[in-house]
Amino acid sequence: MSESTHARIPAAPPRQPLPLLQMILVGLQHVLLMYGGAVAVPLIIGQAAGLSREEIAFLINADLLVAGIATVVQSLGIGPLGIRMPIMMGASFAAVGSMVAMAGMPGVGLTGIFGATIAAGFFGMLIAPFMSKIVRFFPPLVTGTVITSIGLSLFPVAVNWAGGGSKAVSFGEPVYLAVAALVLATILLINRFMRGFWVNISVLIGMGLGYVLSGLIGMVDLNGLAQAPWVRVVTPLHFGMPEFHLAPILSMCLVVVIIFVESTGMFLALGKITDREVTPSMLRRGLMCDAAASFLAGFLNTFTHSSFAQNIGLVQMTGVRCRYVTVMAGGFLISLSLLPKAAFLVASIPPAVLGGAAIAMFGMVAATGIKILQEADIADRRNQLLVAVSIGMGLIPVVRPDFFAHLPLWMGPITHSGIALATLSAVLLNLLFNVLGGAEREAMNQRAHLH
C-alpha cells in the first residue's frame, strides 16, 4: 500500500480497530459486495434440484448463516481455525458444475450433495496441514502473477453487473451504464477529494447513491417483500439425513483441493495488502477454517465454502485492514440469515450498482498483483514467459468457458477456474525455470563471470 494511502486514512492504522460506527459501515460494505455471490450458489443448486421458491429461500438463509459463522471464525480465529485476517467467506463457485450434475443423478439429489460436502470438508481438514507447506512455492513472482490473475478473472463479473446483469432484458442499456458510472464516479471523487472516514466508506456511499437512483427510476424490484417472514431459523438437516455416494464424494474432494489452491493465493494476496507475512502456520489455520466450514455446511443444508476474492479488492480500496471489520460483517450475515425481509432488501440491489463498485475494486486486485511483480526479476525472459503463460491460462475460462468442454467431467473444478489454472501454471513454471533450473542458471552466470 502506498504512502499516500496511509496519509489519507490516519484513522485506520494497520490492523487497529476502528470506531464502532466506522466498523459497522465498512463491515456493511463487505456484505453488500459479496452478497450476490453468496446467494448465487444456493440459488443455482436449488433451481437445478427443482426446489420450490420457499425452499430455495431456505437454502439461501442457510448459506448466509454458514458464511457468517465461517467469516467470524476465519477473521477472529478460534483455536486451530482462522487465519486472523480480514477475510469474507461464502459458498464456493468451484463446486457448482459438479453439484448441478449431482442434483440430476438418480438417487443422489440434495442429500447426496450434502453428504459429499461433509466428506469433502473432513478430507480437507486431514490434508490442510500438508497443503499449508506449499507457501514456499509462492515467491513474489508467483504470488504477483496469481493475484493479477485473480483480478483479471473477476473483472468480467464486474462488467456483466455494470451492463445490467445476466438476466437483463436488454444488456448494456444506457440506464444501466449510467447507474454504474454514477457509482464508480462517486467512489473516485470521494477518494480524490475526501479524507479518512469518508474514504473508508466510499464504496458504501457510491452504492447507496446508485440504489436510490435505481429506486427512483424503477430498477429496484421489491415484489415478494411483504410475503417474506420477519424471522426464520435455519434448522440442521432440514432436507433429511445426508447420504454418502463414492463418485460425488471423490468429485467434491477434488473441489476442496482446488479451493485450497485458490485460497492460498488469496491469503498471500491479502498478506501483501495488509503488510503481513503469511506463515505456514497461518496458512494452515486458514485452510482448516475453509474445510471446517464445508464440513459444517453439509449439516446446515448448504455447500462447500471458501474465501471470497472480491473482498480483497475492498480491503485494498479502503485501506482498512482491521480484521474486526469482517467479524462485524460476519455478524451481519448471521443476522440476515435470521431476518428474511432484511436479506430480501439486500438482494434487491440492482446488478448495475454492484458493477460500478466492482470495476474499481476488482481492478485494484490486479493492480496489487502488478505491484508485487515489481519485487521479482521481471527483466528475466523466462520470468516474463511465466507471467505471460500463467495469466493466459487464467483467462481461458473467462474468454471461452467451453474451451475444455470435451475433457473428463471430473476435471471441471480445475478447468472452470481461471484462478486455479493460473496458480498451477505459475507454480509449475516457477519450479521448471527457477527451482529445477536454478543450478543450471547459476553455473552459466559463473562461467560468464569467469570469461
C-alpha positions in Angstrom: 0.0 0.0 0.0 1.3 3.4 -1.0 2.4 6.1 1.5 -0.3 8.4 0.1 -3.0 5.9 1.0 -1.7 5.7 4.6 -1.8 9.5 4.7 -5.4 9.6 3.5 -6.5 7.2 6.3 -5.0 8.3 9.5 -7.9 6.8 11.5 -7.1 3.3 10.3 -3.5 2.3 11.1 -2.5 -1.3 10.3 -5.0 -3.7 11.9 -6.1 -1.2 14.6 -9.8 -1.4 15.4 -11.9 1.4 14.0 -14.5 3.4 15.9 -17.8 1.5 16.2 -19.7 3.5 13.6 -16.9 3.2 11.0 -16.6 -0.5 11.7 -20.3 -1.0 11.1 -20.3 0.9 7.9 -17.2 -0.7 6.4 -18.5 -4.1 7.5 -21.7 -3.4 5.7 -19.7 -2.6 2.5 -18.2 -6.1 2.7 -21.6 -7.7 3.0 -23.1 -5.7 0.1 -20.2 -6.6 -2.2 -20.2 -10.3 -1.6 -23.9 -10.9 -1.0 -24.7 -11.5 -4.7 -22.0 -14.2 -4.9 -23.1 -15.7 -1.6 -26.7 -16.3 -2.7 -25.9 -17.3 -6.3 -24.7 -20.8 -5.5 -27.7 -21.9 -3.4 -30.0 -20.2 -6.0 -28.4 -22.2 -8.9 -28.3 -25.5 -7.0 -31.9 -25.0 -5.7 -33.2 -24.5 -9.2 -31.2 -27.5 -10.5 -32.7 -29.6 -7.8 -36.3 -28.4 -8.7 -37.0 -26.9 -5.3 -39.9 -24.5 -4.6 -39.3 -20.8 -4.1 -39.7 -21.2 -0.3 -37.2 -24.0 -0.2 -34.7 -22.0 -2.3 -35.1 -19.1 0.2 -34.3 -21.5 3.0 -31.1 -22.7 1.2 -30.1 -19.0 0.8 -30.6 -18.4 4.5 -28.7 -21.5 5.4 -25.8 -20.3 3.2 -25.8 -16.9 4.8 -25.7 -18.5 8.3 -22.7 -20.7 7.5 -20.9 -17.8 5.6 -21.4 -15.6 8.7 -20.1 -18.2 11.1 -17.1 -19.0 8.9 -16.3 -15.4 8.3 -16.2 -14.7 12.1 -14.1 -17.7 12.8 -11.7 -17.1 9.8 -11.2 -13.4 10.8 -11.2 -13.7 14.6 -9.5 -17.1 15.0 -10.8 -19.8 17.3 -8.2 -22.4 18.4 -6.6 -24.1 15.3 -9.1 -22.4 13.0 -8.9 -19.0 11.3 -6.1 -17.1 9.6 -7.0 -13.9 11.7 -7.1 -11.5 8.8 -10.0 -9.6 7.2 -11.5 -12.4 5.2 -15.0 -12.9 3.9 -16.3 -16.5 3.4 -19.1 -17.8 1.2 -20.3 -20.7 -0.9 -17.6 -21.6 -3.5 -18.3 -21.4 -7.2 -15.7 -24.1 -7.8 -18.2 -26.8 -6.9 -21.2 -25.5 -8.9 -20.6 -27.6 -12.0 -20.2 -30.8 -10.0 -23.2 -30.1 -7.8 -25.5 -29.4 -10.7 -24.5 -32.7 -12.2 -25.2 -34.4 -8.8 -28.6 -32.8 -8.5 -29.6 -34.6 -11.7 -28.2 -38.0 -10.7 -30.7 -40.7 -9.7 -30.5 -41.4 -6.0 -28.2 -38.5 -5.2 -30.1 -35.2 -5.1 -29.6 -32.6 -2.3 -29.0 -35.1 0.4 -26.2 -36.7 -1.6 -24.7 -33.3 -2.3 -24.7 -32.5 1.5 -23.1 -35.9 2.2 -20.4 -35.2 -0.3 -19.9 -31.7 1.2 -19.4 -33.2 4.7 -17.0 -35.9 3.5 -15.0 -33.3 1.5 -14.8 -31.0 4.4 -13.4 -33.8 6.6 -10.9 -34.7 3.8 -9.9 -31.0 3.7 -9.2 -30.9 7.4 -7.0 -34.0 7.0 -4.9 -32.5 4.2 -4.7 -28.9 5.4 -1.5 -29.4 7.4 0.2 -30.7 4.3 -1.2 -28.1 1.9 0.0 -25.3 4.2 3.6 -26.2 3.5 3.3 -25.1 -0.1 3.7 -21.5 0.8 7.4 -21.7 0.0 6.4 -22.3 -3.6 4.9 -18.8 -3.8 7.7 -16.3 -4.2 6.8 -12.7 -5.3 6.9 -13.8 -9.0 4.3 -16.5 -8.4 2.2 -14.5 -5.9 2.1 -11.4 -8.1 1.1 -13.5 -11.1 -1.7 -15.3 -9.2 -3.1 -12.0 -7.7 -3.1 -10.3 -11.1 -5.0 -13.3 -12.5 -7.5 -13.1 -9.6 -8.3 -9.5 -10.5 -8.5 -10.2 -14.2 -10.7 -13.3 -13.8 -13.1 -11.3 -11.6 -13.3 -8.4 -14.0 -15.8 -10.0 -16.4 -18.2 -10.3 -13.4 -17.9 -6.6 -12.8 -18.6 -5.8 -16.5 -21.6 -8.2 -16.5 -23.0 -6.5 -13.5 -22.4 -3.0 -14.9 -24.3 -3.9 -18.1 -27.4 -4.9 -16.1 -26.6 -8.5 -15.1 -27.1 -11.7 -16.9 -30.9 -11.5 -16.5 -31.2 -8.0 -18.0 -33.8 -7.8 -20.8 -31.6 -5.5 -22.8 -28.0 -5.9 -21.6 -25.9 -2.7 -21.8 -28.8 -0.2 -21.9 -27.7 3.4 -21.2 -29.7 3.4 -18.0 -27.6 0.5 -16.6 -24.4 2.1 -17.8 -25.4 5.5 -16.2 -26.1 3.9 -12.8 -22.8 2.0 -12.9 -21.0 5.2 -13.9 -22.6 7.2 -11.1 -21.4 4.6 -8.5 -17.9 4.5 -10.0 -17.6 8.3 -10.3 -18.8 8.8 -6.7 -16.1 6.3 -5.4 -13.4 8.0 -7.5 -14.4 11.6 -6.4 -14.5 10.7 -2.7 -11.1 9.1 -3.0 -9.8 12.2 -4.8 -11.2 15.0 -2.6 -12.2 13.4 0.8 -10.1 12.0 3.6 -10.2 9.4 6.4 -13.7 8.2 7.3 -15.2 9.2 4.0 -12.6 7.3 2.0 -13.3 4.2 4.2 -16.9 4.2 3.3 -16.6 5.5 -0.3 -18.0 2.2 -1.7 -21.0 2.3 0.6 -21.8 5.9 -0.4 -21.4 5.1 -4.1 -23.7 2.1 -3.8 -26.2 4.0 -1.7 -26.5 6.7 -4.3 -26.8 4.2 -7.0 -29.5 2.3 -5.1 -31.5 5.5 -4.5 -31.3 6.5 -8.2 -32.2 2.9 -9.2 -35.3 3.1 -7.0 -36.4 6.4 -8.4 -36.3 5.1 -12.0 -38.0 1.8 -11.2 -35.0 -0.6 -11.3 -35.4 -1.9 -7.7 -37.8 -4.9 -7.6 -39.4 -5.4 -4.1 -42.1 -7.9 -5.2 -42.4 -10.6 -2.6 -41.0 -8.5 0.3 -44.4 -8.4 2.1 -44.7 -12.2 1.9 -41.2 -12.9 3.3 -41.4 -13.8 7.1 -39.8 -11.5 9.6 -37.8 -14.3 11.3 -36.8 -17.8 10.2 -34.4 -20.0 12.0 -32.2 -22.4 10.0 -32.6 -25.9 11.2 -30.0 -28.6 10.7 -30.7 -31.5 8.3 -33.8 -29.7 7.0 -33.9 -31.8 3.8 -33.2 -35.1 5.6 -30.1 -37.1 6.6 -27.1 -36.7 4.3 -26.3 -39.6 2.0 -22.8 -40.7 1.0 -22.0 -41.8 -2.5 -18.5 -42.6 -3.7 -18.5 -40.7 -7.0 -19.9 -37.4 -5.6 -17.5 -37.6 -2.6 -14.5 -38.0 -4.9 -15.6 -35.1 -7.1 -16.1 -32.8 -4.0 -12.7 -33.8 -2.5 -11.1 -32.6 -5.8 -13.1 -29.4 -5.4 -11.6 -28.9 -1.9 -8.1 -29.3 -3.3 -8.9 -26.6 -5.9 -10.4 -24.4 -3.2 -7.2 -24.7 -1.1 -5.1 -23.7 -4.1 -7.3 -20.6 -4.7 -7.4 -19.7 -1.0 -3.6 -19.9 -0.8 -3.3 -17.3 -3.5 -5.9 -15.1 -1.8 -4.4 -15.4 1.6 -1.0 -14.4 0.2 -2.6 -11.5 -1.7 -4.2 -10.3 1.5 -0.9 -10.7 3.3 0.7 -8.3 0.8 -2.1 -5.8 1.1 -2.1 -5.8 4.9 1.7 -5.9 5.2 1.7 -9.3 7.0 3.8 -12.3 6.2 1.6 -15.3 5.7 3.5 -18.1 7.5 2.8 -21.9 7.1 1.0 -22.0 10.5 -1.3 -19.1 9.4 -2.0 -20.7 6.1 -2.8 -24.0 7.9 -5.3 -22.2 10.2 -6.9 -20.5 7.2 -7.3 -23.7 5.1 -8.5 -25.6 8.2 -11.3 -23.0 8.6 -12.2 -23.4 4.9 -12.5 -27.2 5.4 -14.3 -26.9 8.7 -16.8 -24.5 7.2 -17.6 -27.0 4.4 -17.9 -29.8 7.0 -20.4 -27.7 9.0 -22.2 -26.6 5.8 -23.3 -30.1 4.9 -25.2 -30.4 8.2 -26.7 -26.9 7.9 -28.1 -27.5 4.4 -25.5 -25.7 2.3 -22.4 -26.3 0.3 -18.5 -26.1 0.2 -17.3 -22.7 1.4 -14.1 -20.7 0.6 -12.7 -17.2 1.0 -14.1 -14.6 -1.4 -11.6 -12.9 -3.7 -13.7 -9.8 -4.4 -13.5 -8.6 -0.8 -9.7 -8.5 -1.1 -10.2 -5.6 -3.5 -12.3 -3.8 -0.9 -9.5 -4.1 1.7 -7.1 -2.5 -0.9 -9.6 0.1 -1.9 -10.5 1.4 1.5 -7.1 0.8 3.2 -9.0 -0.7 6.2 -7.0 -3.7 7.3 -8.6 -4.4 10.6 -10.0 -8.0 10.9 -12.7 -6.9 13.3 -14.4 -5.2 10.3 -15.0 -8.6 8.7 -16.0 -10.0 12.1 -18.7 -7.3 12.1 -19.6 -8.3 8.5 -19.9 -11.9 9.6 -22.4 -10.8 12.3 -24.4 -9.0 9.6 -24.6 -12.2 7.6 -25.8 -14.2 10.6 -28.4 -11.6 11.3 -29.5 -11.7 7.6 -29.9 -15.4 7.8 -32.4 -15.0 10.6 -34.2 -12.0 9.0 -35.5 -12.9 5.5 -37.0 -9.4 5.0 -33.6 -7.7 5.6 -31.9 -10.3 3.3 -34.5 -9.6 0.7 -33.7 -5.8 0.7 -30.0 -6.5 0.3 -30.8 -8.9 -2.6 -32.8 -6.2 -4.3 -29.6 -4.1 -5.1 -29.5 -3.9 -8.9 -26.5 -5.5 -10.6 -25.6 -2.2 -12.2 -25.0 -0.7 -8.8 -22.7 -3.6 -7.8 -20.9 -3.3 -11.2 -19.9 0.3 -10.7 -18.2 -0.6 -7.4 -16.7 -3.8 -8.6 -14.9 -2.2 -11.6 -12.8 -0.2 -9.1 -12.3 -3.0 -6.6 -11.6 -5.9 -8.9 -9.2 -3.7 -10.8 -7.4 -2.9 -7.5 -6.8 -6.6 -7.0 -5.0 -6.8 -10.4 -3.1 -3.6 -9.6 -1.9 -5.2 -6.4 -0.5 -8.2 -8.3 1.3 -5.9 -10.7 2.9 -4.1 -7.8 4.1 -7.4 -6.2 5.6 -8.4 -9.6 7.9 -5.4 -9.3 9.6 -7.3 -6.4 10.5 -10.1 -8.8 13.2 -10.2 -11.5 10.7 -9.5 -14.2 13.5 -8.4 -16.6 14.4 -12.1 -17.0 12.9 -13.5 -20.2 11.9 -16.8 -18.5 10.1 -15.0 -15.7 8.3 -12.9 -18.4 7.3 -16.1 -20.1 6.0 -17.5 -16.8 3.8 -14.4 -16.2 2.5 -14.4 -19.8 1.6 -18.1 -20.0 0.1 -18.2 -16.5 -2.1 -15.1 -17.0 -3.1 -16.5 -20.4 -4.1 -19.8 -18.8 -6.1 -18.0 -16.2 -8.0 -16.1 -18.8 -9.0 -19.2 -20.8 -12.2 -20.0 -18.9 -13.1 -16.2 -19.0 -12.6 -15.8 -22.7 -14.1 -19.2 -23.8 -15.8 -21.1 -21.0 -16.4 -24.2 -23.2 -12.6 -24.4 -24.2 -12.2 -27.6 -22.0 -15.8 -29.0 -22.7 -14.5 -32.3 -24.1 -12.2 -33.1 -21.2 -13.5 -35.5 -18.4 -16.2 -34.1 -16.2 -14.1 -34.6 -13.0 -11.6 -32.1 -14.3 -14.3 -29.3 -14.2 -13.3 -27.8 -10.9 -9.8 -27.1 -12.3 -10.7 -26.2 -15.9 -13.5 -23.9 -15.0 -11.4 -21.9 -12.5 -9.2 -19.3 -14.0 -7.6 -18.7 -10.6 -6.7 -22.5 -10.2 -5.3 -22.7 -13.8 -3.2 -19.5 -13.3 -1.9 -20.8 -9.9 -1.0 -24.2 -11.1 0.7 -22.8 -14.2 2.7 -20.2 -12.2 3.8 -22.7 -9.5 4.8 -25.4 -12.1 6.7 -23.0 -14.4 8.5 -21.4 -11.4 9.6 -25.0 -10.5 10.8 -25.5 -14.0 12.5 -22.2 -14.6 13.8 -21.1 -11.2 13.9 -24.1 -8.9 14.9 -27.1 -11.1 16.7 -24.8 -13.5 18.3 -22.7 -10.7 21.6 -24.6 -10.5 22.0 -24.5 -14.3 21.4 -20.8 -14.4 23.9 -20.2 -11.5 26.5 -22.3 -13.3 26.0 -20.2 -16.5 26.4 -17.0 -14.6 29.6 -18.2 -13.0 31.0 -19.2 -16.4 30.0 -15.8 -17.8 31.7 -14.1 -14.9 35.0 -16.0 -15.4 35.1 -15.1 -19.1 
